[in-house]
Amino acid sequence: MEKMTGRLTLPTDVDMVKETLEMKERLGADALRDCDGTTMPEELLDTGAKVYATYYTTRKDNEWAMKNPEEIQQEYLISDRVTARGTTLRIELMKGFHTEQLKVNTLDDPKRWWEVMDRTTQQVVPVDKWFFDETTGEVEIETIPYHQYTVSFLAFLIWDPVHMYNFITNDWKDAPHQLTFDVRQPKTQVYVKEKLKRWCEENPNVDVVRFTTFFHQFTLTFDDQKREKYVEWFGYSASVSPYILEQFEKWAGYPFRPEYIVDQGYHNSCFRVPSKEFRDYMEFQQIEVCKLAKEMVDIVHSYGKEAMMFLGDHWIGTEPFGKHFKEIGLDSVVGSVGDGVTMRMISDIKGVKYTEGRLLPYFFPDVFTEGGDPIGEAQDNWMKARRAILRSPLDRIGYGGYIKLAIEWPGFIEEIEHVVGEFRDIIAAMDGTNSYVAPFKVAVLNCFGPLRGWMSNQVHHAIYHREIYSYVGVLECLSGMPLDVVFLDFDDIRNGIDPDIKVIINSGDAYTAWSGGQNWTDEKVQTQIRRFVDNGGGFIGVGEPTACQFGGRYFQLSDVLGVDREMGFSLSTDKYNKLADNYREHFILEDIEGAIDFGQGKSRIYAQGTGYQILDQDGEYSRLVVNEYGKGRSVYFTGLPYSPQNCRVLLRAIFYAAHQEDEMKKYYVTNVDTEVAAFEKAGRAAVINNSKEAKVTELYVNGEKKYSLNMKPMEMCWVEL
């Protein structure tokens, strides 16, 4: 297609004026931005490009924070578990935490806001059985010998966690530590609103105010060696203060406990099945944060500027798929695109005028360094994002970091020039239409449902978790499939399943939020899904679906799945499992060559019942099983990490479970490393090569061969339908 411009945001810095102008011209950028640690040059304010300015509501004003120490942000921490060996015990609160980041709150009454727990009995230690020694920073407890104890306590965040991360990652030397103040507090709230008005008046050339983000930082806690100790991108641990908690108590109608936040030391990780109290606290915070964020956005709008939210940093309370988000009135959301899942997490957001994705890698020295591979990272990132964009496009893309690093890396600018060109080609070729999707919905079932759609496993150690818990690759596969994907929680199941849904997917470790834990012991959940499948629906399980040891079963829907997991309780019961005859001819495996990668999937899975077929085994145990249940079908995988081949396996499994085998071949490419996205109204289709090798593939439309394509590595071809 002819060279196009626009839809691209580039970073700049005060000493990169000439280079920024050259890159703007070369890449056709229509917006320029600053970022943490950089400054927008005055010379670039009138280039014709939109000017984005990063705006921090919670930091970059140490003077205010130091004058109002009681309104510095706070976080709930939990001490190490310590075993008592006598009748008294002293626990050092800050042991293992970084004292440049956190400081014990000695201003508010510990007896009111802290909690000492006997972890052996899970009982609260009465407040008259312990006291805080402020001089030593220790809590002394009356104990029972050989019981374990913890202290949950409030600490001030005296170094903004993201600034600390950037400081360490970029090896800054002279930048002062930025304190982080709490905009929800009365004095600070008034001050911040007036400061924003002044800032808007003083920056008439700024077109887009990029809030980074609003008020509460996700949980990012460092240890005493400046290493990340605990990172939870969904974490609410740093959204607390006595002021906020008193409001919550009035709203909820019951007393607040620190345990609702520290959660036995798990900090309500996204893998935890959320308690009612934690869900209440999330709801309360989302209501209050969105209400206050709207006031900030209204101020920006009153000066004729756009308001953009960065989906990260202080984003807690602004859950973009939550029911209160649209009330903020934002013009746009921007976020980091790490793969297809995070791409959909941004592009599927409603209630904004446009969405923008920051492609990887960031121009940071941890990547642009000897031994780093920024070009390879850019290619891998784009291949995953591209297949998702073809299903749910972003409106804009961009990059972040230090532009000097990108310019000086041989071949890198050429690579992003190619990426930007392909992105614009996609937008132009789509011609405002959507790609074809199957005529049914596929539902992903977990404890959070639509609130965290496209958000499972978004943790700091994303690569680690995807290798160990390989079934989370299911979402990555789904992100680029021709399917209408929706997210359900267990209340949605209890209230009745939408008839447009033909397949339900449940994947995850047992007892996690993604699998469902104790929800599977609810007879209404069990019977609703059994009825759904019995009447012709499809059910797909990955890892430990429906798992919760109860009533003589581990997989509570083992009858639907046709499998259960050996937990050591039924070793005396013989299992006679063998591969199905002609298993390679099954629809799911028709065009699959070689072994399937199940990752580090679950072990000791055995088939049971009368309607199953085993399509893959590891010794005496099963890895891929299909099952007939009434008029419906189920498919079980022990694990499913993302790969082009696994995308094809899952795609075929979904259409098989939905009894829609013929529909899968409406638009179909033969090579599993390739995919097709058809834009029927625009009269064209994109065929993409998801590998770094040349591939040959054939495109079929309604069962008829239309094209044979010789595709270059990572190539995207457009063909007329």
ZAZALO-438211 format. One record per residue (C-alpha): residue number from 1; residue in three letters; y, z, x. Coordinates in steps of 0.5 Angstrom, whole numbers, plus 500, padded with zeros to 3 digits. Layout:
REM residues N
   num   residuo     y     z     x
   NUM       ala     Y     Z     X
...
END
This chain:
REM residues 721
   num   residuo     y     z     x
     1       met   500   500   500
     2       glu   507   499   502
     3       lys   510   505   506
     4       met   513   510   502
     5       thr   518   516   503
     6       gly   519   523   500
     7       arg   514   528   497
     8       leu   514   532   504
     9       thr   517   538   507
    10       leu   518   539   515
    11       pro   520   545   519
    12       thr   526   545   524
    13       asp   529   550   528
    14       val   536   551   531
    15       asp   534   548   538
    16       met   530   542   535
    17       val   536   538   531
    18       lys   535   531   535
    19       glu   527   532   534
    20       thr   528   534   527
    21       leu   532   528   525
    22       glu   527   523   529
    23       met   521   526   525
    24       lys   525   526   518
    25       glu   526   519   519
    26       arg   519   517   522
    27       leu   515   521   517
    28       gly   520   520   511
    29       ala   521   527   509
    30       asp   526   529   504
    31       ala   526   536   505
    32       leu   527   541   511
    33       arg   525   548   512
    34       asp   526   554   516
    35       cys   520   559   517
    36       asp   519   566   520
    37       gly   522   566   527
    38       thr   526   560   526
    39       thr   533   558   524
    40       met   536   552   520
    41       pro   541   549   524
    42       glu   548   548   521
    43       glu   547   540   523
    44       leu   542   539   519
    45       leu   545   542   512
    46       asp   548   535   510
    47       thr   542   530   512
    48       gly   541   528   505
    49       ala   534   532   505
    50       lys   533   538   501
    51       val   534   544   504
    52       tyr   529   550   503
    53       ala   531   557   506
    54       thr   526   562   506
    55       tyr   529   569   503
    56       tyr   526   576   504
    57       thr   527   580   498
    58       thr   523   586   502
    59       arg   525   586   509
    60       lys   530   583   514
    61       asp   535   589   513
    62       asn   533   595   517
    63       glu   540   598   516
    64       trp   539   599   509
    65       ala   532   601   510
    66       met   534   606   515
    67       lys   539   609   510
    68       asn   534   610   505
    69       pro   528   612   508
    70       glu   525   615   501
    71       glu   525   607   498
    72       ile   521   604   504
    73       gln   515   601   501
    74       gln   509   605   501
    75       glu   501   604   502
    76       tyr   495   608   500
    77       leu   491   610   506
    78       ile   484   613   506
    79       ser   482   617   512
    80       asp   475   616   516
    81       arg   469   620   513
    82       val   468   626   517
    83       thr   462   631   516
    84       ala   464   638   516
    85       arg   459   643   520
    86       gly   462   649   518
    87       thr   466   652   512
    88       thr   473   649   514
    89       leu   475   642   517
    90       arg   481   639   519
    91       ile   482   631   518
    92       glu   487   627   523
    93       leu   490   623   517
    94       met   493   617   522
    95       lys   487   617   526
    96       gly   485   609   527
    97       phe   491   607   524
    98       his   497   604   528
    99       thr   503   609   528
   100       glu   508   603   529
   101       gln   506   600   522
   102       leu   505   606   518
   103       lys   508   613   517
   104       val   505   619   513
   105       asn   509   620   507
   106       thr   512   627   508
   107       leu   518   627   503
   108       asp   513   627   496
   109       asp   509   633   494
   110       pro   502   632   497
   111       lys   499   636   492
   112       arg   501   631   487
   113       trp   500   625   490
   114       trp   494   626   495
   115       glu   487   627   494
   116       val   481   630   498
   117       met   474   628   496
   118       asp   467   631   497
   119       arg   464   624   499
   120       thr   457   628   499
   121       thr   458   630   491
   122       gln   463   625   489
   123       gln   468   631   487
   124       val   475   632   488
   125       val   476   638   492
   126       pro   481   643   488
   127       val   488   643   491
   128       asp   488   650   493
   129       lys   482   649   497
   130       trp   486   644   502
   131       phe   493   644   505
   132       phe   497   639   509
   133       asp   499   641   516
   134       glu   505   637   517
   135       thr   506   639   525
   136       thr   499   636   527
   137       gly   499   631   522
   138       glu   492   634   519
   139       val   489   636   513
   140       glu   485   643   513
   141       ile   480   643   508
   142       glu   475   649   505
   143       thr   468   645   506
   144       ile   461   646   505
   145       pro   457   645   511
   146       tyr   454   638   512
   147       his   458   635   507
   148       gln   463   629   508
   149       tyr   470   629   506
   150       thr   476   624   506
   151       val   483   625   505
   152       ser   487   619   501
   153       phe   494   619   502
   154       leu   501   616   502
   155       ala   504   613   508
   156       phe   511   609   509
   157       leu   510   602   511
   158       ile   515   602   517
   159       trp   513   595   520
   160       asp   513   589   515
   161       pro   505   587   516
   162       val   507   580   516
   163       his   512   580   521
   164       met   508   585   525
   165       tyr   502   579   524
   166       asn   507   574   526
   167       phe   510   578   532
   168       ile   503   579   535
   169       thr   500   572   534
   170       asn   506   569   537
   171       asp   507   574   542
   172       trp   515   575   540
   173       lys   518   580   545
   174       asp   525   582   543
   175       ala   525   581   536
   176       pro   526   588   533
   177       his   520   591   528
   178       gln   522   589   521
   179       leu   522   595   516
   180       thr   520   594   509
   181       phe   523   596   503
   182       asp   521   597   496
   183       val   525   593   491
   184       arg   522   597   485
   185       gln   526   603   487
   186       pro   533   604   483
   187       lys   538   604   489
   188       thr   534   598   492
   189       gln   533   594   486
   190       val   541   594   485
   191       tyr   542   593   492
   192       val   538   587   493
   193       lys   540   584   487
   194       glu   547   584   489
   195       lys   545   582   496
   196       leu   542   576   493
   197       lys   548   574   489
   198       arg   552   574   496
   199       trp   547   570   499
   200       cys   547   565   494
   201       glu   555   564   495
   202       glu   555   564   502
   203       asn   550   559   503
   204       pro   552   553   498
   205       asn   548   548   502
   206       val   541   551   500
   207       asp   538   547   495
   208       val   531   551   494
   209       val   531   559   495
   210       arg   524   560   497
   211       phe   522   567   496
   212       thr   517   570   501
   213       thr   515   573   496
   214       phe   518   578   491
   215       phe   516   585   492
   216       his   509   588   494
   217       gln   505   586   500
   218       phe   498   584   500
   219       thr   494   589   504
   220       leu   494   588   511
   221       thr   493   594   515
   222       phe   493   594   523
   223       asp   489   599   527
   224       asp   491   603   533
   225       gln   490   597   538
   226       lys   494   593   533
   227       arg   488   589   531
   228       glu   487   588   523
   229       lys   483   594   520
   230       tyr   483   592   513
   231       val   486   585   510
   232       glu   485   584   502
   233       trp   489   578   500
   234       phe   489   581   493
   235       gly   490   588   495
   236       tyr   494   593   491
   237       ser   494   598   496
   238       ala   501   597   498
   239       ser   504   596   491
   240       val   505   604   490
   241       ser   510   610   490
   242       pro   511   616   486
   243       tyr   516   612   483
   244       ile   512   607   480
   245       leu   506   611   479
   246       glu   510   616   474
   247       gln   512   610   470
   248       phe   504   607   470
   249       glu   502   614   467
   250       lys   507   613   462
   251       trp   505   606   460
   252       ala   497   608   461
   253       gly   497   614   458
   254       tyr   493   618   463
   255       pro   494   621   470
   256       phe   494   617   476
   257       arg   489   618   481
   258       pro   489   615   489
   259       glu   481   614   488
   260       tyr   484   608   483
   261       ile   487   605   489
   262       val   483   607   495
   263       asp   476   606   491
   264       gln   471   610   496
   265       gly   474   606   502
   266       tyr   473   599   499
   267       his   481   598   497
   268       asn   479   594   491
   269       ser   476   588   495
   270       cys   476   582   491
   271       phe   468   583   491
   272       arg   468   589   488
   273       val   467   590   480
   274       pro   474   592   478
   275       ser   474   599   474
   276       lys   478   599   468
   277       glu   483   604   471
   278       phe   484   598   477
   279       arg   485   593   471
   280       asp   490   597   468
   281       tyr   494   598   474
   282       met   494   591   475
   283       glu   496   589   468
   284       phe   502   594   469
   285       gln   504   591   476
   286       gln   504   584   473
   287       ile   508   586   467
   288       glu   513   590   471
   289       val   513   585   477
   290       cys   514   579   473
   291       lys   520   582   469
   292       leu   524   584   475
   293       ala   522   577   479
   294       lys   525   573   473
   295       glu   532   577   474
   296       met   532   574   481
   297       val   530   567   479
   298       asp   536   568   474
   299       ile   541   569   479
   300       val   538   563   483
   301       his   539   559   477
   302       ser   546   561   476
   303       tyr   548   558   483
   304       gly   545   552   481
   305       lys   539   553   486
   306       glu   532   552   485
   307       ala   527   558   486
   308       met   521   557   489
   309       met   515   562   490
   310       phe   511   562   497
   311       leu   504   564   494
   312       gly   502   569   500
   313       asp   505   575   503
   314       his   509   580   498
   315       trp   506   576   492
   316       ile   502   582   489
   317       gly   504   582   481
   318       thr   505   575   481
   319       glu   498   573   480
   320       pro   499   565   478
   321       phe   494   565   473
   322       gly   496   571   470
   323       lys   499   571   463
   324       his   505   574   465
   325       phe   507   569   471
   326       lys   510   563   466
   327       glu   515   568   464
   328       ile   518   568   471
   329       gly   521   562   470
   330       leu   520   559   477
   331       asp   521   552   479
   332       ser   516   551   484
   333       val   510   555   488
   334       val   508   553   495
   335       gly   502   556   498
   336       ser   498   554   504
   337       val   492   549   503
   338       gly   486   551   507
   339       asp   481   547   504
   340       gly   479   544   497
   341       val   479   551   493
   342       thr   486   553   496
   343       met   489   546   494
   344       arg   486   547   487
   345       met   489   554   487
   346       ile   496   551   488
   347       ser   495   545   484
   348       asp   492   548   478
   349       ile   498   553   477
   350       lys   502   552   470
   351       gly   509   554   468
   352       val   512   551   474
   353       lys   516   544   475
   354       tyr   512   542   481
   355       thr   507   545   486
   356       glu   507   544   494
   357       gly   502   545   499
   358       arg   503   547   506
   359       leu   497   543   510
   360       leu   494   546   516
   361       pro   494   547   522
   362       tyr   501   551   522
   363       phe   505   550   528
   364       phe   503   556   531
   365       pro   501   558   539
   366       asp   494   560   537
   367       val   492   553   535
   368       phe   497   549   539
   369       thr   494   552   546
   370       glu   489   550   551
   371       gly   482   550   548
   372       gly   485   549   541
   373       asp   484   543   537
   374       pro   490   542   532
   375       ile   488   534   531
   376       gly   481   536   529
   377       glu   483   542   524
   378       ala   488   537   521
   379       gln   483   532   520
   380       asp   478   537   517
   381       asn   483   540   513
   382       trp   485   534   510
   383       met   478   531   508
   384       lys   477   538   504
   385       ala   484   538   501
   386       arg   484   530   499
   387       arg   478   530   495
   388       ala   481   536   491
   389       ile   488   532   490
   390       leu   484   526   487
   391       arg   482   531   482
   392       ser   488   535   481
   393       pro   494   533   485
   394       leu   500   537   488
   395       asp   507   534   487
   396       arg   509   535   495
   397       ile   506   537   501
   398       gly   509   540   508
   399       tyr   508   544   514
   400       gly   510   550   517
   401       gly   511   553   524
   402       tyr   515   551   530
   403       ile   516   543   530
   404       lys   516   543   538
   405       leu   509   545   539
   406       ala   507   539   534
   407       ile   511   534   537
   408       glu   509   536   544
   409       trp   501   535   543
   410       pro   499   528   544
   411       gly   497   524   538
   412       phe   498   530   533
   413       ile   504   527   530
   414       glu   500   520   529
   415       glu   495   524   525
   416       ile   500   527   520
   417       glu   503   521   519
   418       his   496   518   517
   419       val   495   524   512
   420       val   502   524   509
   421       gly   501   516   508
   422       glu   494   517   505
   423       phe   498   523   500
   424       arg   503   518   498
   425       asp   498   513   497
   426       ile   494   517   492
   427       ile   500   519   488
   428       ala   502   512   487
   429       ala   496   509   486
   430       met   494   515   480
   431       asp   501   512   477
   432       gly   501   518   473
   433       thr   494   518   470
   434       asn   489   523   471
   435       ser   482   522   474
   436       tyr   476   521   470
   437       val   472   527   468
   438       ala   465   528   465
   439       pro   466   529   457
   440       phe   464   537   458
   441       lys   467   543   461
   442       val   463   547   467
   443       ala   465   554   467
   444       val   465   559   473
   445       leu   463   566   470
   446       asn   465   572   474
   447       cys   469   579   473
   448       phe   476   576   474
   449       gly   475   570   470
   450       pro   481   566   469
   451       leu   486   571   472
   452       arg   483   569   479
   453       gly   481   562   478
   454       trp   480   558   484
   455       met   481   565   488
   456       ser   474   567   490
   457       asn   473   569   497
   458       gln   480   568   499
   459       val   479   573   504
   460       his   482   574   511
   461       his   475   572   515
   462       ala   474   566   510
   463       ile   470   562   515
   464       tyr   466   568   517
   465       his   464   569   509
   466       arg   463   562   508
   467       glu   457   562   513
   468       ile   454   569   511
   469       tyr   455   568   504
   470       ser   454   561   503
   471       tyr   454   560   496
   472       val   461   561   495
   473       gly   461   554   498
   474       val   460   552   490
   475       leu   467   553   489
   476       glu   469   548   495
   477       cys   464   543   492
   478       leu   467   544   485
   479       ser   474   543   487
   480       gly   473   535   488
   481       met   468   534   483
   482       pro   469   530   477
   483       leu   469   536   472
   484       asp   473   540   468
   485       val   472   547   471
   486       val   474   553   467
   487       phe   473   560   469
   488       leu   470   566   464
   489       asp   470   573   465
   490       phe   464   577   461
   491       asp   469   579   455
   492       asp   469   571   454
   493       ile   462   571   454
   494       arg   462   577   449
   495       asn   467   574   445
   496       gly   463   567   444
   497       ile   462   561   449
   498       asp   467   555   448
   499       pro   462   550   445
   500       asp   466   545   450
   501       ile   462   548   455
   502       lys   456   545   457
   503       val   454   549   464
   504       ile   455   556   466
   505       ile   455   558   473
   506       asn   454   565   476
   507       ser   454   566   484
   508       gly   455   571   488
   509       asp   451   578   491
   510       ala   448   583   487
   511       tyr   453   588   484
   512       thr   460   584   487
   513       ala   465   582   482
   514       trp   463   574   483
   515       ser   456   576   481
   516       gly   457   581   475
   517       gly   454   588   477
   518       gln   453   592   471
   519       asn   455   587   466
   520       trp   448   584   466
   521       thr   445   590   463
   522       asp   450   589   457
   523       glu   445   586   451
   524       lys   451   582   448
   525       val   452   579   455
   526       gln   444   577   456
   527       thr   443   575   449
   528       gln   450   570   448
   529       ile   447   567   454
   530       arg   440   566   452
   531       arg   442   563   446
   532       phe   447   558   449
   533       val   441   556   454
   534       asp   436   556   448
   535       asn   441   551   444
   536       gly   441   546   449
   537       gly   446   549   455
   538       gly   445   549   462
   539       phe   446   555   467
   540       ile   446   555   474
   541       gly   445   561   479
   542       val   447   561   486
   543       gly   445   567   491
   544       glu   444   573   486
   545       pro   446   571   479
   546       thr   445   576   474
   547       ala   443   581   479
   548       cys   442   588   477
   549       gln   436   592   478
   550       phe   434   595   470
   551       gly   429   595   466
   552       gly   424   592   470
   553       arg   428   586   473
   554       tyr   432   584   478
   555       phe   435   578   475
   556       gln   437   580   468
   557       leu   436   573   466
   558       ser   430   571   470
   559       asp   427   568   464
   560       val   432   563   463
   561       leu   433   562   471
   562       gly   425   562   472
   563       val   426   566   478
   564       asp   426   573   480
   565       arg   427   577   487
   566       glu   422   581   490
   567       met   425   588   491
   568       gly   419   591   494
   569       phe   417   594   487
   570       ser   412   588   485
   571       leu   408   587   492
   572       ser   402   588   488
   573       thr   403   583   483
   574       asp   400   576   486
   575       lys   405   570   485
   576       tyr   402   563   485
   577       asn   408   559   487
   578       lys   408   551   490
   579       leu   412   545   490
   580       ala   412   541   484
   581       asp   408   535   484
   582       asn   413   529   486
   583       tyr   418   534   487
   584       arg   422   529   491
   585       glu   423   524   485
   586       his   426   529   481
   587       phe   433   527   478
   588       ile   437   533   483
   589       leu   434   530   489
   590       glu   434   523   488
   591       asp   439   520   493
   592       ile   438   526   498
   593       glu   435   525   505
   594       gly   433   530   509
   595       ala   433   538   508
   596       ile   438   541   504
   597       asp   442   547   507
   598       phe   441   553   503
   599       gly   445   557   509
   600       gln   443   564   509
   601       gly   441   564   502
   602       lys   437   570   499
   603       ser   430   571   501
   604       arg   424   573   497
   605       ile   425   569   491
   606       tyr   419   567   487
   607       ala   418   563   481
   608       gln   416   566   474
   609       gly   414   564   467
   610       thr   412   557   464
   611       gly   417   552   465
   612       tyr   419   552   472
   613       gln   419   547   477
   614       ile   420   549   485
   615       leu   423   543   488
   616       asp   424   547   495
   617       gln   420   552   498
   618       asp   420   557   505
   619       gly   413   559   506
   620       glu   411   563   499
   621       tyr   418   564   497
   622       ser   422   559   493
   623       arg   429   556   495
   624       leu   431   551   489
   625       val   428   552   482
   626       val   429   548   475
   627       asn   427   551   469
   628       glu   426   549   462
   629       tyr   428   554   457
   630       gly   428   552   449
   631       lys   433   546   449
   632       gly   436   548   455
   633       arg   436   548   463
   634       ser   437   552   469
   635       val   438   551   476
   636       tyr   437   556   481
   637       phe   439   556   489
   638       thr   438   561   494
   639       gly   445   559   497
   640       leu   449   553   497
   641       pro   455   552   503
   642       tyr   459   547   503
   643       ser   457   540   505
   644       pro   458   533   503
   645       gln   450   533   501
   646       asn   451   540   498
   647       cys   456   537   493
   648       arg   452   531   491
   649       val   446   536   490
   650       leu   450   541   486
   651       leu   453   535   482
   652       arg   447   532   480
   653       ala   444   539   478
   654       ile   450   540   474
   655       phe   449   533   470
   656       tyr   442   535   470
   657       ala   443   542   467
   658       ala   448   539   462
   659       his   443   533   460
   660       gln   448   528   462
   661       glu   444   524   467
   662       asp   447   518   465
   663       glu   454   520   465
   664       met   454   522   472
   665       lys   453   515   474
   666       lys   459   512   470
   667       tyr   462   512   477
   668       tyr   457   513   482
   669       val   457   512   490
   670       thr   450   511   493
   671       asn   452   515   500
   672       val   452   522   499
   673       asp   458   523   505
   674       thr   462   519   500
   675       glu   465   520   493
   676       val   469   516   488
   677       ala   475   518   484
   678       ala   476   513   478
   679       phe   483   512   475
   680       glu   481   509   468
   681       lys   488   508   466
   682       ala   491   505   472
   683       gly   485   501   473
   684       arg   483   503   480
   685       ala   479   508   484
   686       ala   479   511   490
   687       val   472   512   495
   688       ile   473   517   500
   689       asn   469   518   506
   690       asn   468   525   507
   691       ser   465   525   514
   692       lys   467   523   521
   693       glu   462   517   522
   694       ala   463   510   519
   695       lys   459   510   513
   696       val   456   504   508
   697       thr   456   506   501
   698       glu   456   502   494
   699       leu   460   503   488
   700       tyr   457   503   481
   701       val   461   503   475
   702       asn   457   504   468
   703       gly   450   502   472
   704       glu   453   496   475
   705       lys   454   495   482
   706       lys   461   493   484
   707       tyr   463   494   491
   708       ser   459   495   498
   709       leu   464   498   502
   710       asn   463   499   510
   711       met   468   505   511
   712       lys   471   508   517
   713       pro   471   515   519
   714       met   474   519   514
   715       glu   477   513   511
   716       met   480   512   504
   717       cys   479   505   500
   718       trp   482   503   494
   719       val   479   498   489
   720       glu   480   495   483
   721       leu   476   497   477
END
